[in-house]
């Protein structure tokens, strides 16, 4: 399976500084898994507002790593969360984001 | 060049690092990242040039932190970066003093960059304005009014007193004595120096335009009033309005001016709404206003309203050695401005300057000296480079020192030059013997160099 992320934007932004790219990947791997866990937990506990806020925090990393398929999904979770109510396909969306992000975490750890 | 210090408060480390890196790509920015509001607040002693705050920080809200910053450091611009696209929140934050409100999306980093760049450009402009203002202050410092004669020293004392208060000042003096310079010295040494100094010369504006120039007008108030225009009183708000040649104002306008001064408010032409004004008035004239009042040309009530602290500027001819002090000052200043070598004024040239009547006062002296500097050679201004262009030559002639014989020789010399050194013609014109002229030439009392 090919990479589920693309470092193009990050490399472009780095201006050729590979340390910056490494540092951002490190920060991503350090903070995003716990944010993802918290988001899933908030979903399971019906804390929609917290779930939305966490989705909002995860969103920039998904955009920056150009993770396909979930850039729109994370926005929908954020929107649903901020509306304060659930939605019929919310569970499917949360699970999708969790699954893909976990794959990205593994790929980045082993790159 | 100093780096532009940027403080970022962002609790999301990933996003914070991203913004910090992006802004740091500008080599002029020195970016410091904080993950809590408290941490940022405790570092404000470093005096950042701009602060960017995330609206939702773990220890306090962006609004709360904004209020704290503005209370202690109101001059530091604060940008709020927020995930909320809530107009009310944005408007409230802007009302509380935020410089900008940026919604978090994929363009945030570019918007933040632009906003900080604008702030930096404004800061540079402000620094430039402060520098120019300081330069102007120095230019109109008391020390730039040159002279040490008793006449000018008493003027210095009055300028100082005027600058320390808000009293209306009336300046009297012949043309060219430096009335505007004194008005500026008062303004730029007073508490109003950071506000505008607006000069308005009543003699230079057609009388039918004076009213709208002074009080302003609304759009359509009269033919040609294509847009609203504020008047000089409003323009000088908080500062000083210098009304030059007040003696030239027509009576019907004097009545309107008096009303404005009494009520401390103006009504623009074409409007009924009075506008409060706060400006100090300094007026000047070359006329004797008491005589104008007696002649019914100037309103007595306005005269007393404007009199305030009267300052009489002495004519240059009454200022003795100030003529030389000023001449040297003008010569130095002109040489410096034109990147020329410093010039000295010979004793003979100084004597010539002292003998002259100076009907155009300091302004005329400045013009004479500047021309002399241009014409000078070898770093010296000699007598021949001092040329007066005043039409008042008879007065100047009588102001010269000399014996009857000196004056006679001067008259003969003048006629010789006028008649192309034709001795016979001059002898005939002046009804003197040609041998008298030849004797004077022989004795070198007059010259026939063409």
Interface residues (C-beta under 8 A of the other chain):
Chain A: X13 X14 X15 X20 X23 X24 X27 X28 X30 X31 X32 X53 X56 X57 X60 X61 X63 X64
Chain B: X12 X13 X14 X15 X17 X18 X21 X22 X25 X56 X83 X104 X106
